[in-house]
Each structure stands twice: as C-alpha cells, then as structure tokens.
Amino acid sequence: MTTMSQPVQKDQPQASSSREPFVEGFKIEAKMLKSNDEVISTLSPLQFLEIVETKNNLVVINVERRDIQKNPYLFSITYLNPESIEIVYSYSPDESPKKRRLEVLRYFLNLVTLLENVYFINHKQLFQIIDNFLARMLEYTASSYEELFSKYDATKEECDRIRKQIIELTGANENLRKANLEMKNRQNDLLVRINELEIVSDDVLISKIQTWLDEHNYEINISDFSKINKVSEQRVEEILNKMVREGYLSQRE
C-alpha cells in the first residue's frame, strides 16, 4: 500500500515571499485505461488533492502553501491526459531547487503508483527522469562542506550583484520612460505650433489671390492655386466669396 504525506493544509496561509516563485515540470508517456470516474475514484482517498475534470483531461491540484493573500504559492498541478501524465510545480527562489525537485519527484512517484491500475505507464521514461534527478543530486554527495559553502557563497554574491543591477536598471528605465514622455509632449506641442504657423491668414490669402489674378489676366484656377499655395480648395472658394462680398472682386458676366 503506497502512502502519501499530507502537505500544509490549504486553509493555512503562510507569510508571503517578496519574490515570485519559479515554475517548472516534466511529462511521461502514459495511456489512460479506465474512465475519468474510475481515475477520480482511485485518487479520492487523497482528500488534500483537488481534482477538476475538463473536456480533455483530469487536473489534480495540490496546494502546499499559500501567501498572505491566500493565493497559491507552493503548489503542483498534475495533468492526467489520455496519452500522458504531466506535472507542473512551483518552488520558491529562497529554497533549494534540487530539494524541491526531490520532494516533487517523491510525490509524483507515489501518485503514479496509485494510478498503476488505471494507466499504462512508460516506465522507461519514468526511470530516465529519476536518473536525471539523482544525477543532479550527486553534486551534494561528491562535494565537501567547504566546497558546497564556497559555491553557495559565490552564488549568493552573484545573486546580490544581479539584484542590485536589476534595481539600477529599473530606475534607469523609469527615468528613460519619463524622459520619453516629456519628449513626446514636447513634440506634440511643436506639432501644434507648426500647424498654427502653417495656417495662412485671410489677409495673406487675399493678397496671394490678388497677385495671382494680376499675373493670370484676372482668372484663377482654384485647383492649381490650392496646390501651389497648399491651401484647401474650400478655403480658397470661401476667400473668393468674401472678396466678392466686400467689393475686392466682381464676377465677369
């Protein structure tokens, strides 16, 4: 009979970490032999698990620790698919990744053992994953305490240096964001000013029309005039009507 240790109760919030947890996982080939109901029944004695049935698979959720806002922080999610079993789990940046991997592997092996009667499992893949995890652990057994502490100390200093750089880069990025916003505001102000300067006053436009008429035997092609002076045809027509109304021009019969 396989036993599984129960994790921290889900209704027991823990102190929140100042950093977001990392997430990783792995998958093995496994063919579901029974129905979803039979799989759920197999896992039902494990009351600390939450099992959700979806359209494509079963999702087994194990929340081991929550943050102060009661959001899952340390957890594992196992996807029981028709052709595979996949687990995704989190680990805190403040804890040993290797230790966390061993904890998850132990949990996963116990879970897979319970599923033996409802799944055909590719044990070769499972053994390869175990071998990979154990190979990572050889670093602990092959090194002395002084070597391990030296590596830890060097890694800690490197992490502290990177954190400092992140803080500095975050501040520099914020300054650049503010400078960019100021540049955009200045650019918008200049564009508004340019548009204002490009607007030809009525008096200037009247003068240009009078010059055009003098040079073209008192005839005006509104389309040509508009293109040359970069003024809309509608505005030219409005000014011509104004000149007629105010007696500057008279239309030929």
Backbone bond lengths (Angstrom), bond angles and torsions (degrees), N, CA, C in turn:
res aa  C-N    CA-C-N  psi(-1)  N-CA   C-N-CA  omega(-1)  CA-C   N-CA-C  phi
1 M - - - 1.477 - - 1.529 108.71 -
2 T 1.302 116.98 123.83 1.463 121.30 -179.16 1.518 110.32 -84.48
3 T 1.306 116.25 134.45 1.467 120.40 178.68 1.503 110.03 -111.03
4 M 1.318 115.92 151.49 1.466 121.48 178.66 1.510 108.48 -131.64
5 S 1.320 116.01 130.72 1.462 119.51 179.81 1.509 110.09 -76.25
6 Q 1.300 116.76 138.10 1.455 121.48 -178.55 1.527 109.67 -81.95
7 P 1.347 117.30 132.16 1.458 120.73 -179.46 1.514 111.56 -77.41
8 V 1.334 114.95 -175.05 1.460 120.72 176.49 1.520 109.49 -56.62
9 Q 1.307 118.06 137.01 1.448 122.16 -178.51 1.517 110.93 -58.66
10 K 1.336 115.60 140.61 1.464 120.24 -174.57 1.519 112.72 -67.40
11 D 1.310 117.81 -22.69 1.465 119.55 -178.87 1.518 111.70 -92.04
12 Q 1.344 116.73 14.24 1.459 120.05 -178.75 1.522 108.90 -111.54
13 P 1.323 119.25 92.89 1.455 121.18 -177.19 1.508 111.23 -68.15
14 Q 1.342 115.67 144.89 1.443 122.07 178.06 1.523 108.85 -109.36
15 A 1.331 114.91 166.10 1.463 119.36 176.88 1.507 109.19 -62.25
16 S 1.320 116.97 133.19 1.451 121.00 -177.03 1.514 110.51 -72.02
17 S 1.353 115.36 144.20 1.459 120.36 176.37 1.511 108.98 -83.24
18 S 1.325 115.21 152.01 1.460 119.66 179.49 1.517 111.61 -77.69
19 R 1.341 116.06 -7.96 1.449 119.97 -178.08 1.520 109.90 -127.36
20 E 1.334 115.26 149.31 1.461 120.45 179.95 1.529 109.64 -71.18
21 P 1.335 117.36 145.00 1.471 119.43 178.19 1.527 111.39 -72.17
22 F 1.342 115.71 155.96 1.457 121.60 172.97 1.521 108.52 -88.09
23 V 1.334 115.95 159.05 1.466 120.68 -179.48 1.531 108.99 -133.19
24 E 1.328 116.62 134.79 1.464 121.50 173.64 1.519 108.17 -149.47
25 G 1.328 117.60 179.98 1.456 119.41 -178.38 1.518 112.17 -176.61
26 F 1.320 116.11 -175.05 1.456 121.67 177.47 1.521 108.68 -157.62
27 K 1.345 115.76 169.00 1.469 120.69 -175.31 1.521 109.71 -143.46
28 I 1.341 116.22 145.88 1.466 121.52 174.51 1.527 108.58 -126.47
29 E 1.326 115.19 154.65 1.466 119.99 174.37 1.522 109.28 -74.16
30 A 1.302 116.02 134.12 1.466 121.02 179.40 1.524 108.47 -161.73
31 K 1.312 116.42 132.25 1.469 120.62 -178.11 1.521 110.26 -103.60
32 M 1.327 115.67 125.46 1.461 120.28 178.63 1.525 109.44 -72.01
33 L 1.328 116.32 125.30 1.464 121.32 -176.65 1.521 112.95 -100.30
34 K 1.326 116.65 -21.74 1.461 120.71 -175.75 1.536 109.64 -117.60
35 S 1.319 114.70 177.15 1.462 120.11 179.61 1.522 110.61 -76.93
36 N 1.313 115.43 166.24 1.464 120.07 177.67 1.524 111.63 -58.61
37 D 1.314 115.49 -39.75 1.470 119.06 -179.04 1.524 111.47 -62.21
38 E 1.332 116.51 -38.52 1.464 119.61 -179.77 1.531 110.95 -70.95
39 V 1.323 116.56 -35.87 1.462 120.10 177.35 1.523 109.92 -65.86
40 I 1.338 115.80 -44.09 1.468 120.01 178.66 1.522 110.40 -61.98
41 S 1.319 116.10 -40.80 1.468 120.20 179.25 1.531 111.05 -62.99
42 T 1.325 117.07 -35.77 1.469 121.27 179.07 1.522 111.64 -64.15
43 L 1.332 115.81 -35.98 1.465 120.31 -176.99 1.530 113.17 -94.43
44 S 1.316 117.12 -5.22 1.466 120.09 -174.32 1.527 114.92 -59.92
45 P 1.335 119.99 -29.67 1.482 118.31 178.32 1.529 112.70 -63.98
46 L 1.303 117.94 -21.54 1.470 120.91 -179.40 1.521 108.44 -85.62
47 Q 1.309 115.92 83.12 1.459 121.18 -170.87 1.526 113.50 -70.21
48 F 1.336 117.75 -16.79 1.463 118.90 179.37 1.526 111.62 -78.12
49 L 1.346 117.33 -7.15 1.458 121.07 178.14 1.527 110.64 -92.01
50 E 1.316 115.45 145.81 1.466 121.28 171.79 1.520 107.74 -108.17
51 I 1.328 117.30 124.11 1.462 121.77 -177.25 1.522 108.87 -112.96
52 V 1.321 115.31 125.29 1.464 121.56 -178.67 1.526 108.70 -118.93
53 E 1.308 115.99 128.51 1.466 120.95 178.71 1.526 109.35 -95.60
54 T 1.334 116.98 123.67 1.460 122.35 177.94 1.523 108.91 -111.08
55 K 1.318 115.53 -177.10 1.458 120.22 -179.58 1.522 111.60 -66.14
56 N 1.336 117.09 -34.05 1.461 121.14 -171.99 1.529 114.66 -108.55
57 N 1.334 118.09 -17.59 1.455 118.94 -175.19 1.520 111.30 -163.29
58 L 1.347 114.46 -175.64 1.464 121.88 171.76 1.526 107.85 -111.43
59 V 1.321 116.05 138.58 1.455 120.94 -178.79 1.527 108.09 -115.96
60 V 1.324 115.55 121.01 1.460 121.59 -178.86 1.528 107.90 -106.18
61 I 1.332 115.97 117.70 1.465 121.30 -174.04 1.521 109.59 -110.89
62 N 1.315 115.00 128.54 1.463 121.42 178.84 1.531 108.15 -125.68
63 V 1.328 116.77 100.85 1.461 121.62 179.02 1.516 108.10 -93.19
64 E 1.316 116.47 114.40 1.455 121.40 -176.36 1.524 112.83 -95.67
65 R 1.312 115.96 -29.52 1.468 118.36 -179.47 1.532 108.68 -152.04
66 R 1.320 115.08 141.80 1.461 120.90 176.80 1.516 110.02 -116.82
67 D 1.345 115.84 157.52 1.456 118.91 176.87 1.525 109.95 -84.51
68 I 1.299 116.50 -174.73 1.470 120.77 -174.73 1.524 111.76 -65.77
69 Q 1.364 116.27 -23.63 1.467 119.92 176.42 1.532 111.80 -88.79
70 K 1.340 116.01 8.52 1.458 123.36 179.48 1.523 113.37 68.36
71 N 1.344 117.04 19.37 1.455 121.06 173.76 1.522 109.18 -84.64
72 P 1.345 118.77 143.54 1.471 119.82 178.18 1.524 111.16 -57.29
73 Y 1.333 116.33 131.74 1.462 121.30 179.17 1.526 110.48 -118.07
74 L 1.320 116.42 -52.63 1.461 121.28 175.68 1.525 106.77 -108.81
75 F 1.324 117.21 117.79 1.466 120.08 -172.32 1.528 109.83 -156.33
76 S 1.320 114.85 167.05 1.459 121.69 169.22 1.519 107.75 -139.61
77 I 1.325 115.73 141.38 1.469 122.03 178.67 1.521 107.52 -124.54
78 T 1.324 116.02 120.80 1.464 121.28 -179.66 1.526 109.27 -108.10
79 Y 1.331 115.33 126.79 1.463 121.23 179.86 1.534 108.42 -102.13
80 L 1.315 116.09 113.11 1.461 121.74 178.04 1.520 107.79 -92.76
81 N 1.324 116.04 93.40 1.460 122.66 -177.07 1.533 110.43 -93.10
82 P 1.314 118.24 163.57 1.472 119.80 179.08 1.527 113.27 -60.78
83 E 1.361 117.63 -31.04 1.461 120.94 -176.10 1.528 113.74 -120.28
84 S 1.313 118.03 7.52 1.464 119.45 -178.38 1.523 110.59 -164.19
85 I 1.328 114.95 164.03 1.465 122.60 171.45 1.525 106.71 -125.73
86 E 1.306 115.89 124.69 1.462 121.04 -176.45 1.527 109.47 -126.58
87 I 1.322 116.37 139.96 1.462 120.33 177.56 1.526 109.28 -126.01
88 V 1.310 114.77 135.99 1.463 122.58 175.12 1.517 106.80 -123.17
89 Y 1.329 117.00 132.50 1.460 119.42 -176.17 1.523 110.66 -141.03
90 S 1.316 115.17 158.69 1.461 121.10 179.44 1.517 109.72 -108.39
91 Y 1.330 114.75 157.32 1.465 119.78 171.40 1.516 109.19 -147.90
92 S 1.302 115.27 145.91 1.457 121.48 -175.43 1.518 110.84 -74.62
93 P 1.342 117.75 141.79 1.469 120.50 175.59 1.525 112.22 -61.72
94 D 1.349 116.30 -17.32 1.463 120.16 -177.49 1.527 113.33 -91.40
95 E 1.346 117.82 -0.90 1.452 119.85 -179.69 1.525 110.34 -117.44
96 S 1.312 116.13 165.77 1.464 121.83 -179.37 1.529 110.29 -70.59
97 P 1.336 118.38 122.17 1.473 120.06 177.08 1.526 112.00 -61.17
98 K 1.341 117.06 -37.84 1.464 119.79 -179.33 1.524 111.05 -64.51
99 K 1.313 116.94 -42.84 1.465 120.44 178.49 1.528 110.15 -62.74
100 R 1.323 116.53 -42.72 1.456 120.09 179.80 1.530 110.70 -64.26
101 R 1.328 117.55 -39.76 1.460 120.74 179.05 1.527 111.14 -62.26
102 L 1.328 115.96 -39.32 1.468 119.48 178.30 1.525 111.08 -65.24
103 E 1.332 116.29 -41.05 1.469 120.50 178.68 1.525 110.21 -61.20
104 V 1.339 115.84 -45.07 1.467 120.32 -178.91 1.524 110.24 -68.05
105 L 1.334 117.10 -39.90 1.461 120.11 179.10 1.527 110.57 -61.39
106 R 1.321 116.79 -42.90 1.469 120.51 178.19 1.528 110.56 -60.94
107 Y 1.319 116.05 -45.01 1.464 120.85 178.15 1.530 110.08 -61.64
108 F 1.332 116.42 -44.49 1.464 120.90 -177.05 1.529 111.25 -65.18
109 L 1.350 117.51 -41.35 1.457 120.93 179.20 1.523 111.34 -63.00
110 N 1.319 116.20 -41.38 1.466 119.49 177.21 1.520 111.36 -64.08
111 L 1.352 115.49 -40.55 1.464 119.91 179.76 1.521 110.46 -65.13
112 V 1.323 116.64 -44.51 1.466 121.33 -179.61 1.534 110.82 -63.86
113 T 1.327 116.48 -38.09 1.464 120.06 178.65 1.523 111.14 -60.91
114 L 1.327 116.21 -40.19 1.467 120.19 177.73 1.527 111.69 -65.92
115 L 1.338 116.35 -27.32 1.469 120.77 -175.89 1.527 112.52 -89.40
116 E 1.329 118.45 2.91 1.459 121.88 -175.65 1.531 112.79 -55.44
117 N 1.330 117.04 -35.76 1.466 120.04 -176.86 1.521 113.40 -81.47
118 V 1.316 117.66 -12.81 1.470 119.99 -177.64 1.529 111.73 -117.69
119 Y 1.317 117.58 -2.50 1.468 122.66 179.55 1.525 109.99 -135.89
120 F 1.321 116.45 143.12 1.468 121.48 167.12 1.525 106.51 -97.16
121 I 1.323 116.84 112.36 1.465 122.14 -168.88 1.524 110.53 -104.43
122 N 1.328 116.83 137.61 1.461 122.56 174.71 1.529 108.41 -78.28
123 H 1.328 115.56 92.01 1.459 119.62 -175.49 1.525 112.22 -66.87
124 K 1.320 118.02 -25.85 1.453 120.41 179.00 1.523 110.38 -61.74
125 Q 1.332 115.70 -46.02 1.465 119.49 176.95 1.522 111.14 -63.16
126 L 1.325 115.68 -40.52 1.460 119.82 -179.21 1.530 110.55 -62.51
127 F 1.326 116.29 -42.55 1.463 120.02 178.97 1.531 111.33 -65.40
128 Q 1.332 116.81 -35.60 1.462 120.35 178.39 1.531 110.66 -64.46
129 I 1.325 115.69 -39.20 1.473 119.43 177.98 1.525 110.27 -65.66
130 I 1.342 116.28 -42.84 1.467 119.71 178.41 1.521 110.07 -61.53
131 D 1.339 116.53 -43.67 1.464 120.62 179.68 1.522 111.15 -61.30
132 N 1.333 116.29 -40.74 1.462 120.22 179.37 1.522 111.32 -63.58
133 F 1.334 116.32 -41.73 1.455 120.53 179.50 1.533 110.96 -65.97
134 L 1.333 116.29 -42.39 1.460 119.66 -179.87 1.524 111.48 -66.58
135 A 1.332 116.48 -35.04 1.463 119.77 178.83 1.522 110.57 -62.23
136 R 1.325 116.05 -36.67 1.464 119.49 178.14 1.526 111.23 -66.82
137 M 1.328 115.94 -29.23 1.464 119.61 -177.99 1.529 112.98 -78.59
138 L 1.347 117.61 -15.27 1.460 120.30 -179.50 1.517 112.15 -59.76
139 E 1.326 115.79 -25.35 1.467 119.75 179.17 1.522 110.76 -58.66
140 Y 1.345 116.28 -36.46 1.464 119.88 -179.98 1.532 111.43 -69.54
141 T 1.332 116.45 -43.73 1.456 120.05 -174.23 1.516 113.01 -79.21
142 A 1.348 117.75 -25.30 1.454 121.15 -176.46 1.520 112.95 -90.76
143 S 1.307 118.36 -7.64 1.463 121.78 -177.22 1.520 110.63 -112.77
144 S 1.320 114.70 148.44 1.458 120.04 176.10 1.516 109.49 -78.65
145 Y 1.330 114.92 168.16 1.464 119.37 179.15 1.519 110.81 -60.05
146 E 1.351 116.40 -41.74 1.468 119.72 -178.45 1.525 110.86 -62.51
147 E 1.345 116.71 -40.86 1.467 120.32 179.64 1.524 110.73 -65.64
148 L 1.335 115.46 -43.20 1.462 119.25 179.78 1.524 111.27 -64.14
149 F 1.346 115.63 -43.56 1.459 118.69 -179.41 1.519 110.75 -66.10
150 S 1.333 116.87 -37.27 1.462 120.86 178.41 1.530 110.63 -62.09
151 K 1.339 115.63 -44.21 1.464 119.61 178.17 1.527 110.43 -64.75
152 Y 1.326 115.28 -41.64 1.478 119.34 178.93 1.525 110.83 -61.58
153 D 1.336 115.64 -45.21 1.457 120.12 -177.65 1.524 110.91 -64.00
154 A 1.345 116.22 -42.75 1.466 120.15 178.97 1.527 110.91 -64.93
155 T 1.338 115.91 -41.38 1.462 120.04 179.03 1.521 111.19 -65.47
156 K 1.326 116.39 -39.70 1.468 120.55 179.47 1.526 110.44 -63.39
157 E 1.333 117.18 -43.54 1.463 119.95 178.75 1.523 110.98 -63.37
158 E 1.343 115.73 -40.14 1.463 119.44 178.50 1.528 110.71 -64.43
159 C 1.322 116.79 -40.85 1.470 120.57 177.80 1.522 110.93 -63.68
160 D 1.330 116.38 -42.69 1.468 120.06 178.29 1.525 110.86 -62.13
161 R 1.342 115.84 -39.50 1.464 120.00 179.76 1.532 110.51 -65.82
162 I 1.331 115.19 -43.22 1.468 119.21 179.82 1.525 111.08 -65.43
163 R 1.340 116.48 -40.31 1.476 119.66 177.20 1.519 110.85 -60.60
164 K 1.333 116.58 -41.68 1.461 120.58 178.80 1.525 110.37 -62.88
165 Q 1.340 116.20 -42.48 1.459 120.22 178.68 1.531 111.06 -63.68
166 I 1.331 115.64 -38.94 1.474 119.44 179.22 1.524 110.21 -62.45
167 I 1.342 116.33 -43.37 1.467 120.33 178.59 1.526 110.46 -61.77
168 E 1.347 116.03 -44.45 1.466 120.16 179.92 1.530 110.96 -64.79
169 L 1.336 116.24 -43.69 1.464 119.78 -179.89 1.526 111.50 -66.91
170 T 1.333 115.85 -35.83 1.465 119.24 177.33 1.526 110.52 -63.35
171 G 1.347 115.85 -42.80 1.467 119.75 177.28 1.507 111.88 -64.21
172 A 1.349 116.93 -43.40 1.467 120.61 178.76 1.525 111.00 -63.51
173 N 1.329 115.92 -39.23 1.460 120.02 179.18 1.525 110.96 -64.81
174 E 1.328 116.38 -38.15 1.466 119.98 178.50 1.522 110.72 -66.05
175 N 1.357 115.91 -39.93 1.468 119.56 177.49 1.526 110.90 -64.00
176 L 1.339 116.37 -41.19 1.470 120.05 177.84 1.527 111.18 -64.20
177 R 1.335 115.20 -38.31 1.472 118.78 178.93 1.524 110.85 -62.53
178 K 1.351 115.39 -43.49 1.454 119.34 179.19 1.528 111.02 -65.91
179 A 1.347 116.76 -42.21 1.467 120.38 179.11 1.522 110.50 -63.42
180 N 1.332 116.66 -39.57 1.460 121.00 179.21 1.525 110.87 -65.11
181 L 1.337 115.76 -39.83 1.464 119.90 178.03 1.521 110.91 -64.26
182 E 1.335 116.28 -42.07 1.466 120.37 177.84 1.530 111.01 -63.38
183 M 1.349 116.39 -40.62 1.471 120.80 178.15 1.523 111.22 -62.07
184 K 1.349 115.24 -42.08 1.462 118.65 179.82 1.522 111.25 -65.18
185 N 1.346 115.86 -41.42 1.464 119.27 178.11 1.530 110.76 -62.87
186 R 1.341 115.94 -41.84 1.457 120.34 178.01 1.518 111.01 -63.97
187 Q 1.323 115.96 -40.36 1.462 120.40 178.55 1.526 110.92 -63.05
188 N 1.332 115.99 -42.64 1.466 119.22 178.78 1.530 110.97 -63.21
189 D 1.344 115.74 -39.99 1.468 119.10 177.87 1.521 111.03 -62.32
190 L 1.336 116.31 -41.61 1.467 120.12 -179.65 1.529 111.44 -67.34
191 L 1.343 115.82 -37.80 1.461 118.77 178.18 1.521 111.16 -64.28
192 V 1.327 115.62 -40.40 1.472 119.53 177.11 1.520 109.92 -62.57
193 R 1.341 116.49 -43.04 1.462 120.98 179.76 1.521 111.52 -64.11
194 I 1.355 116.07 -41.36 1.470 119.81 178.67 1.518 110.77 -63.00
195 N 1.339 115.56 -43.30 1.465 118.89 179.12 1.521 111.33 -61.74
196 E 1.340 115.71 -37.72 1.460 119.38 177.80 1.524 111.49 -65.13
197 L 1.339 115.64 -40.66 1.466 119.60 -179.28 1.518 112.08 -70.88
198 E 1.342 116.29 -29.51 1.465 119.60 -179.34 1.521 112.79 -76.17
199 I 1.334 117.88 -14.88 1.463 121.03 179.69 1.525 109.18 -73.73
200 V 1.318 116.10 120.98 1.470 121.41 -179.48 1.522 108.81 -83.75
201 S 1.321 116.40 129.54 1.462 119.88 179.67 1.524 110.42 -69.92
202 D 1.343 115.99 162.10 1.469 120.60 179.65 1.527 111.39 -60.53
203 D 1.328 116.92 -41.45 1.471 120.42 -178.37 1.520 111.11 -63.39
204 V 1.341 116.23 -42.39 1.464 119.75 179.52 1.520 110.07 -66.17
205 L 1.328 116.89 -41.40 1.459 120.27 -179.22 1.522 111.13 -66.66
206 I 1.316 117.41 -38.20 1.472 121.23 176.37 1.524 110.35 -61.38
207 S 1.331 115.24 -42.20 1.461 119.76 178.95 1.518 111.11 -63.71
208 K 1.332 117.51 -40.97 1.460 121.21 179.26 1.526 110.68 -65.33
209 I 1.327 116.27 -39.71 1.475 119.74 179.08 1.526 110.52 -65.38
210 Q 1.334 116.97 -42.58 1.457 120.22 179.01 1.531 111.04 -61.93
211 T 1.331 116.55 -41.15 1.466 120.41 177.63 1.524 110.39 -63.31
212 W 1.325 115.72 -43.03 1.473 120.46 179.45 1.533 109.79 -60.70
213 L 1.327 116.78 -45.15 1.461 120.18 -178.34 1.528 111.14 -63.51
214 D 1.339 116.78 -39.73 1.459 120.36 178.65 1.522 111.01 -62.36
215 E 1.346 115.75 -35.16 1.461 119.82 -176.09 1.524 113.05 -87.75
216 H 1.333 117.95 -11.52 1.465 120.73 -175.81 1.526 112.18 -126.30
217 N 1.330 114.79 35.47 1.464 120.07 174.30 1.519 111.69 54.73
218 Y 1.362 115.09 41.34 1.468 122.50 176.65 1.530 113.58 58.06
219 E 1.329 114.83 32.74 1.459 120.98 172.91 1.536 108.24 -123.05
220 I 1.298 114.67 144.86 1.472 118.69 -178.41 1.521 110.41 -135.65
221 N 1.327 115.61 128.56 1.459 122.50 171.82 1.527 106.10 -95.84
222 I 1.318 114.23 105.32 1.474 118.65 -172.81 1.524 111.71 -57.74
223 S 1.340 117.01 -39.97 1.463 120.58 -178.22 1.523 110.67 -63.42
224 D 1.340 117.55 -46.48 1.466 120.78 -179.90 1.523 111.14 -65.27
225 F 1.325 115.87 -42.75 1.461 119.88 -179.76 1.530 111.06 -61.54
226 S 1.309 116.08 -41.82 1.470 120.51 -178.84 1.526 111.47 -63.47
227 K 1.339 116.33 -43.12 1.456 120.14 -179.36 1.522 111.38 -65.53
228 I 1.310 117.37 -44.76 1.464 121.14 -177.20 1.521 111.38 -66.49
229 N 1.329 117.06 -40.40 1.466 120.95 -176.50 1.528 113.27 -96.90
230 K 1.346 115.57 2.00 1.462 121.32 176.71 1.529 111.92 55.16
231 V 1.310 113.89 50.89 1.461 122.17 178.32 1.526 107.12 -130.38
232 S 1.320 117.14 145.08 1.458 119.68 -178.93 1.520 110.79 -66.86
233 E 1.313 115.24 149.04 1.469 120.07 178.90 1.522 110.77 -62.07
234 Q 1.315 116.82 -36.63 1.466 120.55 179.58 1.523 110.83 -60.14
235 R 1.359 115.92 -41.93 1.470 118.83 -179.24 1.526 110.42 -67.71
236 V 1.330 116.87 -38.33 1.476 119.99 178.70 1.522 109.70 -61.86
237 E 1.321 115.95 -43.08 1.470 119.61 178.94 1.516 110.89 -62.76
238 E 1.336 116.39 -40.95 1.465 119.78 179.33 1.530 111.01 -62.69
239 I 1.326 116.40 -42.18 1.473 119.57 -179.87 1.521 110.67 -67.92
240 L 1.348 117.51 -38.70 1.470 120.15 177.77 1.526 110.65 -61.97
241 N 1.334 116.06 -42.62 1.471 119.67 177.84 1.527 110.59 -63.36
242 K 1.331 115.74 -38.83 1.459 119.86 178.48 1.530 110.85 -63.95
243 M 1.353 116.00 -41.74 1.467 120.17 -179.89 1.527 110.98 -65.04
244 V 1.327 115.65 -35.69 1.473 119.29 177.91 1.523 110.11 -68.51
245 R 1.361 115.71 -45.01 1.457 119.74 -178.81 1.529 111.84 -61.98
246 E 1.344 115.49 -37.09 1.463 119.14 -176.39 1.524 112.96 -91.12
247 G 1.328 115.97 5.21 1.454 119.45 173.26 1.510 116.12 85.27
248 Y 1.307 117.69 7.99 1.470 120.04 176.92 1.524 111.10 -72.13
249 L 1.362 115.33 -31.27 1.463 120.59 -178.46 1.522 108.86 -133.88
250 S 1.322 114.11 159.19 1.462 120.58 172.14 1.523 107.05 -136.84
251 Q 1.306 116.70 139.30 1.455 120.75 -179.32 1.517 110.24 -78.19
252 R 1.353 114.75 140.50 1.472 119.37 177.70 1.514 109.06 -72.21
253 E 1.326 113.83 145.67 1.478 119.67 176.09 1.531 109.81 -74.97
